[in-house]
C-alpha cells in the first residue's frame, strides 16, 4: 500500500523552470507538488534535481506517464522523457521517492499473462532479464510484494517493460 502523501525520510530538493535551459520562472520544492499550475507554472520545461530521487508525472495528481528523476540537470523535456515511442512534452506533478524495506520485498515474474507459465522470484537489482537467467525479452505478468515506507516506483529495473492502459 503506497502512502498518498508520504513524509520524506531524507532531504529532497528539485527546482523547476517554465522554459527550457533553466530560463523563465523558477520554483524550488522540497516536497510533493500535486499540480504545478497551483504554483503559477503552466508547464515544466526544464528542471534540476539537487537532492534525492523524484517521480515526475505527465498529468496532475500523479497520473499519466511516470518519469524517474535522479540527481542532475534536465535542460529540455527530452532529458527526462527518454527515447521511447511515447514522448511527453510536459510534466505537471511530481513527488519524492521514499524508501521501501527491501529485505521484505520481492517480485515474481511470470512468463505468460494472468500469472501463468514459468515464474521467477527476484529480490535484488539486475541489469537485464538475461542477467537473471530469463531467456525471453518479455514478461507476461508480475506480482510485486513489498513493505512500503513511502512511494516507490519500479525505478531501479530499467529493463522492466511497462505497458500503459493495461
N, C-alpha and C positions, 0 to 999 in steps of 0.2 A: 504494500500500500504506500503510495507516494504522498508526501505531505504537500498540500497546495501552496503553502506559504512558509517554507522552512526557515528556521532561524539559522543563519550562517554559522558554520563551525570553524571558520577561519576568515582571514582577510580577503575581500574581493574588491576589485575596482575596475570599472570599464568606463571609457569616455567615448561618447558617440557624437557624430557630426552630421549635419543635414546636407553637406556637399562632399563630393569626392576629394581625396588628397588632404583630408583633415582641415577643410575650409568650412566657413559658414558658422552657423550656430553650434555651440559646443555645450554638452551637458554631461556631468560626471555622475556615476551611480556606484553605490556600494551594496545595493540590494536589488531585488527583482523589480522589473517595470512591466506591468501588465498591458499597457498601451502607451506607446511613445508619443502619441498625439496629445495625451493628457499633460505632457511636459512641454508642449509648444513646438514639437518637432513633427513635421509631416511624414518623414521617412528617414531612415538611417542610410547614408550614402558612403560613410567610412567610419572606422572605429579603431580604438586602441584598447587592448586588454592589458592592463597594467599589473593585475594580481588575480590569481585564481583562474578557474575554468568556468565558462559560461555556456549556456544553451540559448541560442537565438532562434526566433520563430518567425515565419513568414507573415502570420496574422497576429492580431491582438489576442489576449487571453491565452497565450502559449499554445496556439493552434497552427496547423499547416506544417510545411516543410521545416525540419529542425536542423540547425547548424551547431556543431560543437566548436566553440571559440576558445582556443588556448592562448596563453600569453604571447603577445606580438601585435604587429600593426597590420591593419586591413584597409588599404587606401581606396578600395573600389569594391563593389558588390561581388565581382568575380573572385575576390580574395577569399571570401567565406562560402560562396555558392558552389565553388568547385567546377569540375569539368563534366559532370554528368548531364544527361539529356534534359533534365528538369531544372532549367535556370530560373532563379528567383532574383529579381532586381530590388527586392525590398526586405526589410526586417522591421517588424512592428512591435515585438515584445521580446524579453529576454529575462533570464534568471540565473543565479549562481548554481553550479553543480556541486551538490553536497555529497559527502561520502556515504558509502554503504559498508556494512560489515561483511567483507569478502570471505571471511573464514566460514560463514554460514550461507554463502551464495553459490548457486550453480545454475548451469544452463544445460538443458537436454535438447539436443538437435535430433530431428527425425528426417529420414530420407524422403518420406512422402507426406502429403498433406494429411490433416486430421490426425496427427501423431501416430502415423503408421510407418511400417518398414523399419529398416535398421536404425538404431539410435546410438548416440554418443553423448556422454556426460562430460562437461568441461567445467572447471572452476579456476581457470588461470587464463592469462593472456596468450594468444597465439597470433603470429604474423599472417597466417593464411589457413584456409581449410586443409590444404595438403600437409602443412607442417604438423597438424594434429592427427594426421592419419586418415582424413576424409578423402575419398578418391573421386569426388564429384565437385563441380563448381557451384552447385545449388543446394539449398536446404529447403525441404518441403514444409516443415513446421518446426516450432520450438516451444519449449516451456522454460520460463525464466523464474527461478525461485531465489529470492534474496530478502534479507532483512535490511530494510532501508532506514537510514538515519536522515534522509533528505531526498532530494530529487536526483536521480542518477540515470542519464540516458546511456545506451549501449555505445559509449564513445571510444572505448579502447579496443574495439574489434572492427577495424576499418574495412575488413573484408566481408562483413555481415551484410547480405543483401536485404534492403528494406523496400517493400512494395507498398505504395501509398494507396489508400482506399480499399484495402483488404481487411 
